[in-house]
Amino acid sequence: MAGHAKTPRVVAELVAEFAGTLILILFGVGVVAQVVAAGLGNHDSISWAWGLGVTLGVYTAARTSGAHINPAVTLALAVFKGFSWGKVLPYMLAQTLGAFVAALLVRWNYDEVLTMVDPGHTFKTQFVFSTLPGNGSLPIHLWGAFRDQVIGTAILVFLIFAVIDELNTAPRANLSPVVIGLIVVGIGMAWGADAGYAVNPARDFGPRLASFLTGYASAWRDQHGDLYFWVPIVAPLIGGVVGAGLYQAMIARFLPIAEPEIGRVPTENEGG
């Protein structure tokens, strides 16, 4: 126990972010590999496994680091919730490293079936690891995917802020991770067609780098030949701040200072 006490708090937080994001990607990239390469499952199983990955990743890291497990969430919390700016880049790096290591594990474990269905390691299975416009097949190009990622991440972070706001109707009994996971399931089912709902720069860049280092030479580009890797990084960072700002402007500033009794409309002087 003495050794634990000597561990700097920020180190523990970064390890937690690494571990939480690793869990997320083990389930998320793992399910896409299983569906695409082995033919087991479908879009719904992908959406549910990503949501479960988020839930379990948040449960893993929440007590230690707050379980951002997403650079877009980290940035939004720094802009609007007082999260330390000095921790923003370290958190993002830890999240990306966790995603990278998890993707390497998935790549190793599914090597045989990936090679069976796509011996040349092409766009056919590249989107197992990283997103593509229109999932590599629909007529979506770079800027359409950029738009999609701004909107999708704005929805995600808006709703995360709603769920974690104790002045709002935050889930009780330690159920916030479950609700956040369900948010991701919903986004996957409703906002997955145009750009694969990365909505998380670490989720996309870490596995993209892992795939490039293990044989996917085209990892940085999309199926149209455009340099694409930056889109699921920049667009979610913008979208996260937009979503958080909208929540603060539309909901948070009107919430009562004290939690009202259930069933009673707060009076005007109880407003924020």
Secondary structure as UniProt FT lines:
FT   HELIX           2..6
FT   HELIX           9..38
FT   HELIX           43..65
FT   HELIX           71..80
FT   HELIX           85..109
FT   HELIX           111..117
FT   TURN            119..120
FT   HELIX           123..126
FT   TURN            127..129
FT   HELIX           133..136
FT   HELIX           142..164
FT   TURN            166..167
FT   TURN            173..174
FT   HELIX           176..190
FT   TURN            193..197
FT   HELIX           201..213
FT   TURN            214..215
FT   TURN            217..220
FT   TURN            223..224
FT   TURN            229..230
FT   HELIX           231..250
FT   HELIX           252..254
FT   TURN            262..263
FT   HELIX           268..270
//
